[in-house]
Amino acid sequence: MEEAAEFHELPRSANHNCFACSPVNPSGLRMRFFSDGKIVLSRLAVPEHLCGWSRIVHGGVLGTILDEVMSWAAIHLLKRIALTRSLTVEYLKPATVGSELEARAWVRAAQGNDAATEAEIRDAGGDLCARAQALFKVFSPAVARRLQIADEDSIVWFERLFGPAEGK
């Protein structure tokens, strides 16, 4: 795994209750994100209450982690609001609850309102546990407001970070 020194932490809004990334959801993953401008990563230990069989992280939780890190990659790297259109996950090795995992994501391609992303989760030993590909629809704050994709507090938070870019 690469050193985190070249990565900077991405700001999070505390005004939401997202299961994956909210810092205030007591049942959630409380994911934090870092970027070097090319990829977004998150390091976390999945709590025991999210296990599947015998201390193994539930597959749905791994899918959530992959979806969330890819979403943040689309948001941060493209500076657009993103919604998942499709997600494909491949599970390669069980991940253990309580042990450190690292999820990395990047934007493979973006055109118009569409973004293709990829992600992977590795365990503390560097072994690949799961990988995914997803397609996202991306929106400017104006379009997100018009379509009521996000609440006003979230859109204002986004605009403070990236500006009120217009367009589709």
C-alpha positions in Angstrom: 0.0 0.0 0.0 1.2 3.5 -0.8 2.0 6.0 1.9 -0.9 8.3 2.8 1.4 11.3 3.0 0.8 12.1 -0.7 -3.0 12.1 -0.2 -5.1 14.8 1.4 -8.3 14.3 3.3 -11.5 15.2 1.5 -14.1 17.3 3.5 -17.3 15.6 4.6 -20.6 17.1 5.5 -21.8 16.4 9.0 -25.4 17.3 8.1 -26.5 13.9 6.7 -27.0 10.4 8.0 -25.4 8.3 5.1 -24.8 4.7 6.3 -21.4 4.7 4.5 -19.8 8.1 5.0 -21.7 10.1 7.7 -19.4 10.9 10.6 -22.5 11.0 12.9 -24.4 7.7 12.0 -23.7 5.4 15.0 -24.5 2.3 13.0 -22.6 3.3 9.9 -19.1 2.8 8.5 -18.0 6.4 9.0 -15.8 6.2 5.9 -13.2 9.0 5.5 -11.7 9.8 2.1 -8.4 10.9 0.8 -7.2 11.8 -2.7 -4.0 12.5 -4.6 -6.0 14.0 -7.5 -6.1 10.7 -9.5 -7.6 8.3 -7.1 -9.8 8.4 -4.0 -9.0 6.0 -1.1 -10.6 5.1 2.2 -9.1 3.1 5.0 -11.4 1.5 7.5 -12.1 -1.4 9.8 -15.6 -2.9 9.4 -17.3 -3.2 12.8 -18.3 -6.6 14.0 -22.0 -5.9 13.9 -21.7 -5.9 10.0 -20.4 -9.4 9.7 -21.8 -12.2 7.6 -20.5 -15.7 8.5 -18.0 -16.0 11.4 -16.2 -12.7 11.4 -16.3 -12.3 7.7 -17.4 -8.9 6.3 -20.9 -9.3 4.8 -20.7 -9.1 1.0 -23.3 -6.3 0.9 -21.1 -4.2 3.1 -18.1 -4.7 0.8 -20.4 -3.7 -2.1 -21.4 -0.6 -0.1 -17.8 0.3 0.5 -16.9 -0.1 -3.2 -20.0 1.9 -4.3 -19.2 4.7 -1.8 -15.5 5.1 -2.7 -16.4 5.1 -6.4 -19.1 7.7 -5.8 -16.6 9.9 -4.0 -14.2 9.4 -6.8 -16.8 10.7 -9.3 -17.8 13.6 -7.0 -14.2 14.7 -6.1 -12.4 14.0 -9.4 -15.2 15.3 -11.7 -16.6 17.9 -9.3 -20.2 16.8 -10.0 -22.9 15.3 -7.9 -23.1 11.5 -8.7 -25.7 8.8 -8.5 -25.0 5.1 -9.1 -26.7 3.7 -12.3 -25.1 0.2 -12.1 -22.6 -1.7 -10.0 -20.8 -5.0 -10.6 -18.8 -6.5 -7.8 -16.4 -9.4 -7.9 -15.6 -11.1 -4.6 -12.1 -12.6 -4.5 -11.1 -13.2 -0.9 -13.0 -12.9 2.4 -12.3 -9.8 4.4 -12.3 -10.0 8.2 -14.3 -7.7 10.4 -12.1 -5.5 12.6 -9.1 -5.7 10.4 -7.9 -2.7 8.3 -9.1 -2.6 4.7 -8.2 -0.1 2.0 -10.6 0.8 -0.8 -9.4 2.7 -3.8 -11.4 4.1 -6.7 -10.8 6.1 -9.9 -12.7 7.4 -12.8 -12.0 5.3 -15.9 -13.9 7.5 -18.3 -16.3 10.4 -18.3 -18.4 11.8 -21.1 -21.3 14.2 -20.7 -23.4 13.1 -17.8 -21.9 9.6 -17.6 -18.9 8.4 -15.6 -17.4 4.9 -15.5 -15.5 4.1 -12.4 -13.5 1.2 -10.9 -12.5 0.3 -7.4 -10.8 -2.4 -5.3 -10.6 -3.4 -1.7 -7.4 -4.8 -0.3 -6.7 -6.2 3.2 -3.8 -5.2 5.5 -1.5 -7.7 3.7 -2.2 -6.1 0.4 -4.4 -9.0 -0.9 -7.2 -8.1 -3.3 -10.5 -9.0 -1.6 -13.0 -7.4 -4.0 -13.2 -5.2 -7.0 -16.0 -3.4 -8.8 -17.0 -1.4 -11.8 -19.8 1.1 -11.8 -21.6 3.6 -14.0 -22.7 6.9 -12.6 -24.9 9.7 -13.7 -23.3 13.0 -12.8 -25.1 16.3 -12.3 -24.3 20.0 -11.7 -25.8 21.5 -8.5 -28.4 23.3 -10.6 -29.6 20.1 -12.2 -29.5 18.2 -8.8 -31.7 21.0 -7.3 -34.2 20.9 -10.2 -34.5 17.1 -10.1 -34.5 17.0 -6.3 -31.6 14.5 -6.3 -30.2 15.9 -3.0 -31.4 18.0 -0.2 -30.6 21.7 -0.2 -28.0 21.4 2.7 -26.1 18.8 0.7 -26.1 20.9 -2.5 -25.0 24.0 -0.6 -22.1 22.0 1.0 -21.1 20.8 -2.5 -21.2 24.3 -4.0 -19.0 25.6 -1.1 -16.4 23.0 -2.2 -16.6 23.1 -6.0 -18.7 26.1 -6.9 -22.2 26.3 -8.5 -21.2 24.9 -11.9 -24.0 25.0 -14.3 -24.8 22.5 -17.0 -26.2 19.0 -17.3 
